[in-house]
Amino acid sequence: MGLPTATARRTSRYPDRVRLPLAFDVPALAAEVDALQRGDWIEHFVKQNYAGDWSVVPLRAPAGETHPIRMIYSDPSATAWVDTPWLDRAPTLRRAIARFDCPVTVARLMRLAPGSRIHEHSDNDLMAENGVARIHVPITTNPGVTFVLNGTPLAMQPGEAWYLRLADPHSVRNEGASDRVHLVLDVHVNAWLERLLASS
């Protein structure tokens, strides 16, 4: 069973998972995902973290990046971010991202195909207490998907929004028959997000 990191145990202000009071138009989001072509999906580059098919479409990326791998990388040294051509083709996804009244740095669609799994790992410093939060908005999922954070499963439903403290150990497996696709945002924590985290 995974345990919280020492840093997270020592400095946590918020729970490791918080459902935010936001809801999204699942059919419209799913239609935009379905409209993507096979070649739009970029294989995740951290191959030691998964088995199977884990792929990404960048919607916001560090400014100046044009190589697909660099566009899907959440570069902690970046200081400016821009919308990508994929987001220009996706008005519903653009509106969903705009619902977050905080600075959104990187935004990606992340797809885990049937029979694939993301091994347990931790993403250093991805916790609201450090000023950077990762938000998941499920778009498509199935009963065979299991997401585990700190040894405890979490069922996230399409159209919900979740803050997850991914500086802690987490893993995912898709044992179902369909893709699991999430809109995943990295954001800077501000007063608006702090209020949501505190009230949820």
N, C-alpha and C positions, 0 to 999 in steps of 0.2 A: 504494500500500500504506500502511495506517495505521501510525503509529509510536506508542509509548507517550508519554504526556504527560511534560513535563519533571519535574513533581512525582513522577510514578510512577517514572521512571527513577532519581530521586535518592533516594527513600525506601523503595523496595519491599523488604519483608521476605519476602513470599510470591510464588509464581509468579502470573501473570495469570489462571490457571485451576487449580482444585484440585477433583478429585472427592472428595467426602466419603464416609466409610465408613458410609453410611446407605442403606437401600432401603425402598421404599414399595409399597403394595398398588395396583397400576395399575388392575386391573378395577374395584375399589371407587371409586377416585378418578374414573375415567372415567365411571362410572355417575352420580356426583353432578354432574359437568360436564354430562352428557347431560340431566339432570333440570332444568337451568336453562332458563328461558324466553327467547325472543328479547329481550324488554324488559328482562331483567336485565343485559344487556351494555351498557356505557356506552362511547361512542366516545372514544378517547383524544384529549385536548385539545391536545396539542403537534403540530398538524397538519403543521408544516414538517418533522417528523422521519420522516414515513412517507407511503407512497402505497398506497391500497387501504383495507382494513378491518382496523384494529387496535383492539381493544376490551378492556374491563376489567370485572371484578366485584370490588368491594372486600369483603374478608373481615375485615380489621382496618383501622381508620382513626383519624385524630386525633379525640380526644374532643370532642364538641359539634358535629361537622360533620354536616349533614343534606343539603346539596346534593350531588347525585351527582358533580359535577366535583371538589368539595372533598374528597369521600370517597375518590376514587382518587388524590389528590395526596399524594405523600410529602413532607409539609411539614417542612423541617429545623428550623423554629422550634417545632414542637409539643413538648409536654412530657408528654402523656398520650395513651394510645391505648385504643380499646375494640373489642370484637368487634361485627360488624355483623349485621343480621338474616339476611343471606345465609349467614353462618357458622353461625347457629343451625339452619339447615336442612341442614347438611352435616357429620354426625358424623365421617366418615372424613377430611375435610379438617381438621377440628378436631384429630383425633388426630395427623395428619401434622405440623401446626404445633407441637403439644405435644412432638414428638420433639426439637425444638431447645431445648436446655437453656441458652438465652441469651435476653436480652430481645428479643422480637419486637415491632417497632413497627408497621410496615405490612405487611399480607399481601394479595395480590391474585391473582386468576386473570387471565392475560393471553393473549388469543387473537389470532393472526395468521391471517387467512383465506387460502384459496388465491389465488394471483396477487398477493399483497400483499408489500410490502417495507418494512423499517425502514431508513432511510438511515443512513450512517455518522455517528455522533455520539459524544460523550463525556458522561458524567454526572459533573459535578464532585464530587470528594471521595468518590465511592463506591469506597472501598478500605479493606481491613481495617486498614491502617496508620494510618488516620485515625479508627479506632474504629467505623466503620459498614461493614457488609458486606452485599452483595446475594447471595442464594442462589436458584438456579433448581432447581425440581423438575419435569422434563418429565412431562406426563400423556399427551398425544397428540402425535404427530409423524408425519412421513412421509419417504421418501428424497429428496423434492424440497426439503426444508428445508436451508438453508445458513446457519449462524451463523459469523461471522468476527470474531475479536478480535485486534487488533494485526496484521492482515493474514494471520492463520493460521486456517483453518477448525477448528471444534470440533463433533464429532458427539456430542450428548447424547441418551441413550436414556431412554425412559419408566421411571420408578421410581428413577432416579438422583438424586443431589443434588450440585450444583456451586456452589462459590464462584467468582464471576467479578469480576475487577477492572475494573469498568465506568467508572472514571475514564479508562480508555484507550479509543481509538477502536474501535467495534464496529458491526456491521450484521447484519441478518437478511433473508432472502428466503424466501418460501414458493412454490415453483414446482410443488408437488404438487397433489393433488386433494382434500385434507382439511385441516381446521384444525390448526394448531399451538397447543396450549394448555399453558402452564406455570403452576405455582404459584410465585409470586415473593415472596420475603420480604426485608424490610429488617430487619437485626438489629444490636444493639449487641454488639461483640466483647467477650467475657469469657474467663476462663481455660479454660472448656470448649471454646469454639470455637478458641481459640489452639492447644489440644492437637490438635484434629482437623486444623487446617490444617498444623501442624508434622509430623504423623505420616502424612499422606496423600500 
